[in-house]
Amino acid sequence: MSRADAIAVGYLIAAVLFIVGLKGLGRPSTARRGNLRGAAGMMVAVVVTLADQAIVSYWVLGAGLAVGTAVGVLLAVKVQMTAMPELVALFNGFGGAASALVATASFVEDIDHGGITDRTAVAATATVFIGALTFTGSVIAFLKLRESLAWSGFSGIGIFNAAIGLVGAFLAGIVIAEPSEDMWLRVLIAMGVLGALAGVGLVVRIGGADMPVVIALLNSLSGLAASAAGFVLDNTLLIVAGSLVGASGLILTQIMCVAMNRSAFDVVFSKPTTTATDSTQGSFYGGRVKSATPEDVGMLLETASRVVIVPGYGLAVAQAQHAVRQLTNALEALDIEVVFAIHPVAGRMPGQMNVLLAEAEIDYDKLIEMDAANSTFAQTDVAIVLGANDIVNPLARTDPDCPIAGMPILNVDEARTVVVIKRSLSPGFAGIENPLFAADNAVMLFGDGKQAVADITKALTDG
């Protein structure tokens, strides 16, 4: 077998492992094996690539490996779980930027060797545009998730984005109609600039409540950029891997949109939105909010037979997952059934609640999806809402003019008693009031989520 055939076989094995690994991620029982198979596929791909002589110096690769390892270790140690959405957004951006840079370098090298074809030019142009869009869009998403960017665009940003699209389509037509290497290179640079502007223009107008959808969409775009770069490099494995990432990202985007009862078009091209403050909350609730102590909640739980815990972003902020595990153990010691109702867009990143609860070694079987949870809230004695807001807001069902109108929510208000653990009455990312806080069957336990849950557990065990 020749070297070229061996490399092709190695890439094929890696691609199969990627596909099988991705399939395994579809179920909790096989997710660990799926992850290992995907990692094995990446290891095979790296080994095969290193065996290919069409690469840069091993010294350059070693230097890159050292720098990347140092950055990865630093991020793993320093970045908190609450900052994972921002980190994932940056990863998506760097993935897109890497694809754009690699495609550009390969394109310039091919020009020097006179090996440019129409297919390569089109693929390079698509890669640079999508990669640049993904990078700047991800940076904007990162800043919005950190609440470091309040700007949501200007009044004519929709026209601005449309103009970018038209110019981009015109330049793409030039690539096809004008087979000139000098022209292709100019268009490539112009498409990079347009992509960067498009990323800013599209993402800056999107509000924080839609960030789970945006992250999934940017992840898909980073995969598409990698797949297009595979055509530039004539690398089958990169085409397959990028396509898998792009397709899975699109599927996840659709799942997020269904969970919010919105389309991806509505999310991307909605009116500019901003995060509201809690300046009007006091007048809305009008003194109808009932406060409770950990001891009060402990007494409620002692008489319950079924408890549903609804985690939200506040759980991540408070790092309360381990305290929740201790509360779960205490309740189960009293023969009380405990389950967790997971909304698909809870938190600021798809699957964020699942990851946090898994970190605390909470049995995955205790996590139930929204539809299954909603059918049982009427038979639930106590629902504990921990740091969630918009995903339990009844206005989604009752107010057709509110920003979350029609969004499927967890119907915790149907439980016999609802305990809401929050620091204050501040609104969620949608910036609207939540009537649940003042409902007749609801009480508020104000304070840090981790400490509040620990105090409830103490009240249970001491009682």
Number of C-alpha atoms within 10 A of each C-alpha: 6 7 11 10 10 14 18 16 13 20 25 18 16 26 24 18 22 25 17 17 23 19 15 20 16 11 10 12 12 13 16 14 16 23 19 15 21 24 16 17 24 18 13 19 21 15 14 18 15 15 13 13 10 8 11 9 10 10 9 11 13 11 11 12 12 12 11 12 12 12 11 12 10 11 12 11 8 10 12 13 17 19 16 15 22 23 18 19 28 24 18 27 27 20 22 31 25 20 26 31 18 19 30 22 13 17 25 16 13 17 16 10 9 10 12 19 14 16 13 22 25 19 21 32 31 25 35 32 27 30 36 32 33 36 29 26 28 30 23 25 30 23 16 22 21 13 11 10 14 14 12 20 18 12 10 8 17 18 10 15 18 13 14 18 15 11 14 22 12 11 19 19 12 15 22 14 10 12 14 14 20 11 12 25 19 12 19 27 15 18 27 24 15 22 27 21 19 26 25 21 25 24 27 26 24 25 25 22 25 21 25 23 29 27 27 25 25 33 28 26 29 34 32 28 33 31 27 30 32 26 20 27 19 12 15 16 21 21 22 22 22 23 22 20 21 24 17 18 23 21 15 20 24 18 17 24 22 15 19 24 14 17 15 19 9 11 21 20 15 14 16 19 19 18 18 15 13 15 11 13 16 14 8 13 17 9 9 13 18 14 15 16 15 20 17 14 23 20 14 15 23 15 12 18 17 20 25 25 21 26 30 24 20 22 27 25 17 19 19 24 24 19 22 25 17 17 21 19 16 17 23 15 11 15 13 18 16 20 21 24 25 24 27 24 25 24 27 26 23 23 15 24 27 17 13 20 22 15 12 15 12 21 11 14 10 13 21 16 14 18 15 12 22 17 12 15 22 14 13 21 19 26 28 25 24 26 25 23 28 25 27 22 26 22 22 21 15 11 12 11 10 15 16 24 18 18 20 21 23 24 21 30 21 18 21 16 22 27 23 23 25 21 16 14 18 19 20 22 19 20 22 22 24 22 17 23 23 18 16 13 16 24 23 24 23 17 14 20 25 21 15 23 25 19 19 23 25 17 18 21 14 9 10
